[in-house]
Amino acid sequence: MKRIAIYIILLAVFFEGCTKGGELVNSEDTMAYAVTGDGDSHQMVPEMIKPTGATANFKGMYAVGTNSFNFSISWNNLYTTVKDTITSLRFYGPAGEEYLGDPMQFVNLNSSTASGTLSYSLSGIQGLRKSSMDDLLAGKLYYVLSTKKFPEGILRGQLKAAPGDYSKSLVKSISFKSRVLVMTSGQQLDLNQAIVIQPVYASNKTIIWESADPTSATVDANGKATALKSSIVKIYAKATDGTGKIGVVTLAIDYIPVSSVTLLEKSLDLLTIGSTTTLHVETILPANANLKEVVWSSSDESIATVSEDGVVTGVGAGQATITASAADEFGATASIVVGVINNASAKRIEAERFTSGNVKAETNANYTNGGGIGSIRNNYTAVFDNDRLKLKDFTFMEVNAGSLNTGNVTVEIRENSANGNLLGSVVYQNTGGWQTLQKRRVLIDKSAITNPDAETTICLVFKGNNEWLINVDWVEFK
């Protein structure tokens, strides 16, 4: 089931606290408690027994000095067959295994997700009252998740508190949902809607806001930004808990961002270690974008590096993705996969050399050596006992084949037989003709090799729908 995370910053609603006020806790600012609590459904709905019943995990931090209670609750398998809707999360105390206790706090919810996460931040006057804290420390504070079908509760768990490391409740990072926010002159924007402070249970989430250029954009103490004129302005969000953590977001005012980037090269031949190739940007759109430049990057510089001019250099055997990202950081990118091998040597197995299997050899001038295999149906195989090879000497496998099949046709490359370890697979779909051959390349899964020092028989296994699947010219190891 799809897991959906719902992040909520809320003011707690008290059955008693909001009307009577409540006694706030006074203690040293550094005193903190780690709060945990596993929950399950068998207490509330006995027929939902383990292990198929619903479960929950509660994790948080309570900082006494600031009366801050920050936590998250995750639940799983709340319902499996009949859909339901979560309506509330309630806290009870003093409570125990055999008695529910009195309602202390609650929040109304509306979620139909069977598995998910809720995050809360309660602090200051909306934090815990003295009686709630006493119940928490005594292990007598319980939480209950209720749904429409189970209004009295579908899931219940006991909260346990232990003296915690106050540093665990400090801010670890500050970021924003988007690195760049687009605004127009005169527009105002609440940056609190975009900021992300981790961990969610940080005890002090107060932020000091600062604009790098107040003449272009201002930000007030509450995080409201005002765009003044066309410009690119950085806004800084600084933690106030002494950690020095800073988050940065860029305001692009009256700005036209890059929406798409394309590369001239659509595929690359394999590089050998030390060799190079140059990539070229084909288009950057729209034509009137303010900053029409890209920044190049490699997903793995131990495999391939790329210079600021798009020159790719092979470093080590393997596969890496080279990406051209729009320099304005609005998210437009174009990528291409590059494969690097130790040397240019290769081992090609002509498909018609199969020694066993239910495919058929055939001849055609479009095949490299005039021969290949065809008449291939689902689960057919081709085994090559006469072309054994040491797989550790190679990095990639490449298949040359053609198909008129309108669905996906998968060619699996396996060790020894149809049930052997899967080394890799390639997928074809209608190349334009049975003899319209195209190459597909895949990285060899070295972890699947049974004995790297032994010579291995290769077996091709074909998967797909429709009567006929594919014609194969050769498979090559590089």
C-alpha positions as CSV (number, residue, x, y, z in Angstrom):
1,M,0.0,0.0,0.0
2,K,1.2,3.5,-0.8
3,R,2.7,5.2,2.2
4,I,1.8,8.9,2.4
5,A,3.6,11.2,4.8
6,I,1.4,14.0,6.2
7,Y,3.2,16.8,8.0
8,I,1.2,18.9,10.3
9,I,2.2,21.8,12.6
10,L,-0.7,22.3,15.0
11,L,-2.0,23.8,18.2
12,A,-3.2,21.1,20.6
13,V,-6.8,21.2,21.5
14,F,-7.4,20.4,25.2
15,F,-10.5,18.9,26.8
16,E,-9.6,20.9,29.9
17,G,-6.4,22.8,29.2
18,C,-7.7,25.5,26.9
19,T,-10.4,26.6,29.3
20,K,-8.5,26.2,32.6
21,G,-5.1,27.2,31.3
22,G,-2.9,24.6,33.0
23,E,0.3,24.7,35.0
24,L,3.4,25.0,32.9
25,V,6.5,23.0,33.9
26,N,9.5,24.8,35.2
27,S,12.9,23.0,34.9
28,E,16.3,23.4,33.5
29,D,16.4,24.3,29.8
30,T,18.7,21.3,29.1
31,M,16.3,18.7,30.6
32,A,14.8,16.5,27.9
33,Y,13.1,13.2,27.6
34,A,13.1,10.8,24.7
35,V,9.5,9.5,24.2
36,T,8.7,6.2,22.4
37,G,5.7,4.0,22.2
38,D,4.8,1.0,20.0
39,G,1.0,0.5,19.4
40,D,-1.1,-2.2,17.9
41,S,-4.8,-3.0,17.3
42,H,-5.3,-6.0,19.5
43,Q,-6.0,-3.9,22.6
44,M,-8.9,-2.0,20.9
45,V,-10.0,-4.5,18.3
46,P,-9.2,-8.0,19.4
47,E,-10.2,-9.6,16.1
48,M,-7.3,-7.7,14.5
49,I,-4.7,-10.0,15.9
50,K,-1.0,-10.0,15.3
51,P,0.8,-10.2,12.9
52,T,-1.9,-9.1,10.5
53,G,-3.3,-6.3,12.7
54,A,-2.5,-2.7,12.6
55,T,0.7,-1.5,14.3
56,A,2.2,1.9,15.1
57,N,5.4,3.5,16.1
58,F,5.7,6.7,18.2
59,K,8.9,8.6,18.5
60,G,9.6,12.1,19.9
61,M,11.5,14.4,22.3
62,Y,10.0,16.4,25.2
63,A,12.2,19.5,26.2
64,V,11.1,20.6,29.7
65,G,12.6,24.1,29.7
66,T,10.6,25.2,26.6
67,N,7.7,22.9,27.2
68,S,8.1,21.5,23.7
69,F,6.8,18.1,22.7
70,N,7.8,17.2,19.2
71,F,7.0,13.8,17.8
72,S,5.9,11.7,14.9
73,I,3.6,8.7,14.8
74,S,3.7,6.1,12.0
75,W,1.1,3.4,11.4
76,N,0.9,0.3,9.2
77,N,-1.9,-1.9,7.9
78,L,-4.6,0.1,9.6
79,Y,-7.1,-1.7,7.3
80,T,-6.5,-4.2,4.5
81,T,-9.8,-5.1,2.9
82,V,-12.5,-2.5,3.8
83,K,-11.4,1.1,3.5
84,D,-11.8,3.4,6.5
85,T,-11.0,7.0,7.5
86,I,-8.8,8.2,10.4
87,T,-10.8,10.8,12.4
88,S,-8.6,11.6,15.5
89,L,-5.5,11.0,17.6
90,R,-6.3,11.1,21.3
91,F,-4.1,11.1,24.5
92,Y,-5.4,9.5,27.7
93,G,-4.1,9.5,31.2
94,P,-3.6,8.3,33.8
95,A,-4.2,5.1,31.9
96,G,-3.0,1.5,32.0
97,E,-3.3,-1.8,30.1
98,E,-6.7,-2.6,31.6
99,Y,-8.2,0.9,31.7
100,L,-8.4,3.7,29.2
101,G,-8.1,6.7,31.5
102,D,-9.3,10.2,31.1
103,P,-9.0,12.1,27.8
104,M,-6.2,14.7,28.0
105,Q,-5.6,16.1,24.5
106,F,-6.8,15.3,21.0
107,V,-6.7,16.4,17.4
108,N,-9.2,15.9,14.6
109,L,-7.9,14.2,11.5
110,N,-9.1,13.2,8.1
111,S,-6.9,10.6,6.4
112,S,-7.8,7.5,4.4
113,T,-4.3,6.1,4.2
114,A,-3.8,2.6,5.6
115,S,-0.1,3.3,6.2
116,G,1.3,6.7,6.9
117,T,3.0,9.2,9.2
118,L,1.9,12.3,11.2
119,S,4.3,14.8,12.7
120,Y,3.4,17.2,15.5
121,S,5.0,20.2,17.3
122,L,3.4,21.3,20.6
123,S,5.2,24.0,22.5
124,G,4.9,26.8,25.1
125,I,1.4,27.3,26.4
126,Q,0.2,24.6,24.0
127,G,2.6,22.1,25.4
128,L,2.2,19.5,28.2
129,R,0.5,20.5,31.5
130,K,2.1,19.3,34.7
131,S,-0.4,16.5,35.1
132,S,0.2,15.3,31.6
133,M,4.0,15.3,32.1
134,D,3.6,13.3,35.4
135,D,1.6,10.7,33.5
136,L,4.1,10.6,30.7
137,L,7.1,10.0,33.1
138,A,5.1,7.4,35.0
139,G,4.3,5.5,31.8
140,K,0.5,6.3,32.2
141,L,0.0,8.3,29.1
142,Y,-1.5,6.4,26.2
143,Y,-2.4,7.4,22.7
144,V,-5.4,6.1,20.6
145,L,-6.0,6.4,16.9
146,S,-9.7,6.4,16.0
147,T,-11.5,5.9,12.7
148,K,-15.1,6.2,11.4
149,K,-15.7,2.5,11.8
150,F,-13.9,2.4,15.2
151,P,-14.7,5.7,16.9
152,E,-13.6,4.4,20.2
153,G,-10.2,3.5,18.8
154,I,-8.6,1.1,16.3
155,L,-5.1,1.3,17.7
156,R,-3.6,2.0,21.1
157,G,-0.1,2.4,22.5
158,Q,1.7,3.3,25.7
159,L,4.1,6.2,25.8
160,K,7.4,5.8,27.7
161,A,9.8,8.6,28.6
162,A,13.4,8.3,29.5
163,P,16.0,11.1,30.2
164,G,17.3,11.9,26.7
165,D,20.3,13.6,25.2
166,Y,19.2,17.2,24.8
167,S,21.4,17.4,21.7
168,K,19.0,15.0,20.0
169,S,16.3,17.6,20.1
170,L,18.5,20.2,18.5
171,V,18.1,21.3,14.9
172,K,20.2,19.1,12.5
173,S,19.3,20.8,9.2
174,I,17.2,23.5,7.7
175,S,16.2,23.3,4.0
176,F,13.3,24.3,1.8
177,K,10.9,22.3,-0.3
178,S,12.2,24.1,-3.4
179,R,15.6,25.7,-3.7
180,V,14.2,28.6,-5.8
181,L,10.9,30.3,-5.4
182,V,9.4,32.5,-8.2
183,M,7.8,35.8,-7.2
184,T,6.6,38.9,-9.0
185,S,7.4,42.4,-7.8
186,G,5.0,43.4,-5.0
187,Q,4.1,39.8,-4.1
188,Q,4.3,38.5,-0.5
189,L,5.1,34.9,0.4
190,D,5.0,33.1,3.7
191,L,8.3,31.2,3.8
192,N,7.1,29.0,6.7
193,Q,5.1,27.1,4.2
194,A,8.3,26.1,2.3
195,I,10.8,25.6,5.2
196,V,11.8,22.1,6.4
197,I,13.4,21.7,9.8
198,Q,14.9,18.4,10.8
199,P,14.4,16.5,13.0
200,V,10.7,17.0,13.2
201,Y,10.9,16.8,17.0
202,A,13.5,19.6,17.3
203,S,12.6,21.4,20.5
204,N,13.3,24.9,19.3
205,K,12.2,25.7,15.8
206,T,12.3,29.5,16.1
207,I,14.0,31.0,13.1
208,I,15.8,34.3,12.5
209,W,15.1,35.4,8.9
210,E,17.5,37.6,6.9
211,S,17.6,38.9,3.3
212,A,20.9,39.1,1.5
213,D,19.6,42.2,-0.4
214,P,16.8,44.1,1.5
215,T,16.6,46.6,-1.4
216,S,15.3,43.8,-3.7
217,A,13.4,41.6,-1.2
218,T,12.6,41.9,2.5
219,V,11.7,39.2,5.0
220,D,10.1,40.0,8.4
221,A,10.6,38.2,11.7
222,N,7.6,35.9,11.0
223,G,9.1,34.7,7.7
224,K,6.9,36.8,5.3
225,A,8.9,37.7,2.3
226,T,8.1,40.8,0.1
227,A,9.4,41.1,-3.5
228,L,10.4,44.7,-4.3
229,K,12.0,44.6,-7.7
230,S,13.4,42.3,-10.4
231,S,16.3,40.4,-9.0
232,I,17.7,37.1,-7.6
233,V,17.9,37.3,-3.8
234,K,19.0,34.8,-1.2
235,I,17.0,34.5,2.0
236,Y,18.7,32.9,5.0
237,A,16.8,31.0,7.8
238,K,19.0,30.7,10.9
239,A,18.4,28.4,13.9
240,T,18.2,30.0,17.3
241,D,19.1,26.9,19.4
242,G,22.9,27.6,19.3
243,T,23.6,25.0,16.6
244,G,24.4,27.6,13.9
245,K,22.3,25.7,11.3
246,I,21.3,27.8,8.3
247,G,19.0,27.2,5.4
248,V,19.0,29.1,2.2
249,V,16.3,29.7,-0.4
250,T,16.6,31.8,-3.5
251,L,13.8,34.2,-4.5
252,A,13.6,34.8,-8.3
253,I,11.7,38.0,-8.8
254,D,10.2,38.7,-12.3
255,Y,12.4,35.9,-13.5
256,I,12.0,33.6,-16.5
257,P,13.4,30.2,-15.6
258,V,14.7,27.4,-17.8
259,S,11.9,24.9,-18.4
260,S,13.8,22.2,-20.4
261,V,17.3,21.1,-21.4
262,T,18.1,18.5,-24.2
263,L,21.3,16.9,-25.2
264,L,22.5,16.5,-28.8
265,E,23.8,13.0,-28.0
266,K,21.1,10.5,-27.5
267,S,23.4,7.5,-26.7
268,L,27.1,7.0,-26.2
269,D,29.5,4.3,-27.2
270,L,31.4,2.6,-24.4
271,L,34.5,4.5,-23.2
272,T,37.7,2.8,-22.2
273,I,39.5,4.0,-19.1
274,G,41.3,7.2,-19.9
275,S,39.4,7.9,-23.1
276,T,37.1,10.9,-23.5
277,T,34.0,12.1,-25.4
278,T,32.3,15.5,-25.5
279,L,28.6,16.1,-24.8
280,H,26.8,19.0,-26.3
281,V,23.6,20.8,-25.2
282,E,21.1,20.8,-28.0
283,T,18.4,23.2,-26.6
284,I,17.7,25.3,-23.6
285,L,14.1,26.5,-23.5
286,P,12.4,28.9,-23.4
287,A,14.5,31.1,-25.7
288,N,14.0,34.1,-23.4
289,A,15.1,32.4,-20.2
290,N,17.2,34.7,-18.1
291,L,20.1,32.3,-17.5
292,K,20.8,29.9,-20.4
293,E,23.7,27.9,-19.0
294,V,24.1,24.4,-17.6
295,V,26.2,22.8,-14.9
296,W,27.6,19.3,-15.6
297,S,27.8,16.5,-13.0
298,S,28.5,12.8,-12.8
299,S,26.6,10.3,-10.6
300,D,29.8,8.4,-9.9
301,E,33.2,10.1,-10.4
302,S,35.0,6.9,-9.8
303,I,33.5,5.7,-13.1
304,A,33.4,8.9,-15.2
305,T,34.1,12.6,-14.7
306,V,32.7,15.5,-16.7
307,S,34.3,18.9,-17.1
308,E,32.5,22.2,-17.1
309,D,32.6,22.1,-20.9
310,G,30.9,18.6,-21.0
311,V,34.0,16.6,-21.7
312,V,33.5,13.1,-20.2
313,T,36.5,11.0,-19.2
314,G,36.4,7.3,-18.4
315,V,37.9,6.6,-14.9
316,G,36.9,3.1,-13.9
317,A,34.9,0.2,-15.2
318,G,31.2,0.6,-14.7
319,Q,28.3,2.9,-15.5
320,A,27.5,6.4,-14.5
321,T,24.9,9.0,-15.4
322,I,26.1,12.4,-16.7
323,T,23.6,15.2,-16.1
324,A,23.4,18.7,-17.5
325,S,21.4,20.9,-15.0
326,A,20.1,24.3,-15.7
327,A,22.3,26.8,-13.8
328,D,19.3,28.7,-12.5
329,E,18.5,25.7,-10.3
330,F,14.9,25.6,-11.2
331,G,15.2,21.8,-11.8
332,A,15.5,21.5,-15.6
333,T,17.9,18.7,-16.5
334,A,19.0,16.3,-19.2
335,S,20.9,13.1,-18.6
336,I,22.7,10.4,-20.5
337,V,24.3,7.1,-19.3
338,V,27.9,6.4,-20.0
339,G,29.6,3.0,-19.8
340,V,33.3,2.5,-19.1
341,I,35.3,-0.6,-19.7
342,N,38.9,-1.7,-18.9
343,N,39.9,-2.2,-22.5
344,A,38.4,-2.4,-25.9
345,S,38.4,-6.2,-26.1
346,A,35.0,-7.9,-26.4
347,K,33.6,-11.4,-26.7
348,R,30.7,-11.7,-29.2
349,I,28.5,-14.8,-29.3
350,E,26.7,-15.2,-32.6
351,A,23.1,-16.2,-31.8
352,E,22.9,-19.0,-34.4
353,R,25.7,-20.8,-32.5
354,F,23.3,-21.9,-29.8
355,T,23.8,-25.5,-28.7
356,S,20.4,-26.2,-27.1
357,G,17.0,-24.5,-26.7
358,N,13.7,-24.2,-28.6
359,V,14.6,-21.3,-30.8
360,K,15.4,-21.7,-34.5
361,A,18.5,-20.7,-36.5
362,E,17.8,-18.6,-39.6
363,T,19.6,-16.7,-42.3
364,N,19.2,-13.2,-43.4
365,A,21.5,-10.6,-45.0
366,N,20.7,-8.1,-42.2
367,Y,22.4,-10.3,-39.6
368,T,26.0,-9.4,-39.0
369,N,27.3,-12.8,-40.3
370,G,24.2,-13.7,-42.2
371,G,22.7,-15.8,-39.4
372,G,20.7,-15.4,-36.2
373,I,17.8,-16.9,-34.3
374,G,14.0,-16.4,-34.6
375,S,10.6,-18.2,-34.2
376,I,10.9,-17.2,-30.5
377,R,8.0,-17.5,-28.1
378,N,7.5,-16.7,-24.4
379,N,9.9,-18.7,-22.1
380,Y,11.9,-20.0,-25.1
381,T,15.7,-20.4,-24.4
382,A,19.0,-20.4,-26.2
383,V,22.0,-22.0,-24.5
384,F,25.6,-21.5,-25.7
385,D,27.8,-24.3,-24.4
386,N,30.5,-23.7,-27.0
387,D,31.1,-20.0,-26.1
388,R,31.9,-20.1,-22.4
389,L,33.6,-17.1,-20.9
390,K,35.0,-15.7,-17.6
391,L,32.4,-13.1,-16.7
392,K,34.8,-11.3,-14.3
393,D,36.7,-10.1,-17.3
394,F,33.7,-8.0,-18.6
395,T,31.6,-5.1,-17.4
396,F,28.7,-4.9,-19.9
397,M,26.5,-7.2,-22.0
398,E,25.0,-6.0,-25.3
399,V,22.3,-7.6,-27.4
400,N,21.6,-6.9,-31.1
401,A,18.0,-7.8,-32.0
402,G,14.8,-6.7,-33.8
403,S,11.1,-7.1,-33.2
404,L,7.7,-6.2,-34.4
405,N,6.1,-7.1,-31.1
406,T,4.0,-4.2,-29.8
407,G,4.5,-5.1,-26.2
408,N,7.6,-5.3,-24.1
409,V,10.0,-8.2,-24.9
410,T,12.6,-9.0,-22.2
411,V,15.8,-10.8,-23.1
412,E,17.3,-12.3,-19.9
413,I,21.0,-13.2,-19.8
414,R,21.5,-16.0,-17.2
415,E,24.2,-18.3,-16.0
416,N,24.1,-21.9,-17.5
417,S,20.4,-22.4,-17.7
418,A,16.9,-20.8,-17.6
419,N,17.0,-21.2,-13.8
420,G,20.5,-19.8,-13.5
421,N,21.5,-16.6,-11.8
422,L,20.2,-13.5,-13.7
423,L,23.2,-11.5,-14.9
424,G,21.1,-8.7,-16.5
425,S,18.3,-8.1,-18.9
426,V,17.3,-5.8,-21.8
427,V,13.9,-4.8,-23.0
428,Y,12.7,-4.4,-26.7
429,Q,9.5,-3.0,-28.2
430,N,8.8,-2.8,-31.9
431,T,12.1,-1.8,-33.5
432,G,10.3,-1.4,-36.9
433,G,10.9,-4.9,-38.2
434,W,12.1,-8.3,-37.4
435,Q,15.4,-7.5,-39.2
436,T,15.5,-3.9,-38.1
437,L,18.2,-4.6,-35.5
438,Q,19.0,-2.4,-32.5
439,K,21.5,-2.6,-29.7
440,R,20.6,-2.7,-26.0
441,R,23.2,-2.6,-23.3
442,V,23.1,-3.6,-19.6
443,L,25.7,-3.6,-16.8
444,I,26.6,-7.1,-15.7
445,D,25.5,-7.9,-12.1
446,K,28.8,-9.1,-10.7
447,S,27.1,-10.2,-7.5
448,A,25.2,-12.8,-9.5
449,I,28.3,-14.6,-10.8
450,T,28.6,-17.9,-9.0
451,N,32.3,-18.4,-9.7
452,P,34.2,-15.4,-11.1
453,D,37.3,-17.5,-12.0
454,A,35.4,-20.2,-13.9
455,E,34.2,-20.1,-17.4
456,T,30.4,-19.8,-17.6
457,T,27.8,-21.0,-20.1
458,I,25.4,-18.2,-21.2
459,C,21.7,-18.8,-21.5
460,L,19.2,-16.4,-23.1
461,V,15.6,-16.5,-21.8
462,F,12.9,-14.7,-23.7
463,K,9.8,-13.2,-22.0
464,G,6.8,-11.4,-23.6
465,N,3.3,-11.6,-24.9
466,N,1.9,-12.2,-28.4
467,E,2.8,-15.2,-30.5
468,W,6.2,-14.2,-31.8
469,L,8.6,-12.1,-29.7
470,I,12.0,-11.2,-31.3
471,N,14.9,-12.1,-33.6
472,V,18.4,-12.0,-32.2
473,D,21.7,-11.4,-34.1
474,W,24.3,-11.6,-31.3
475,V,25.1,-11.0,-27.7
476,E,28.4,-9.4,-26.8
477,F,30.4,-9.0,-23.6
478,K,32.6,-6.0,-23.2
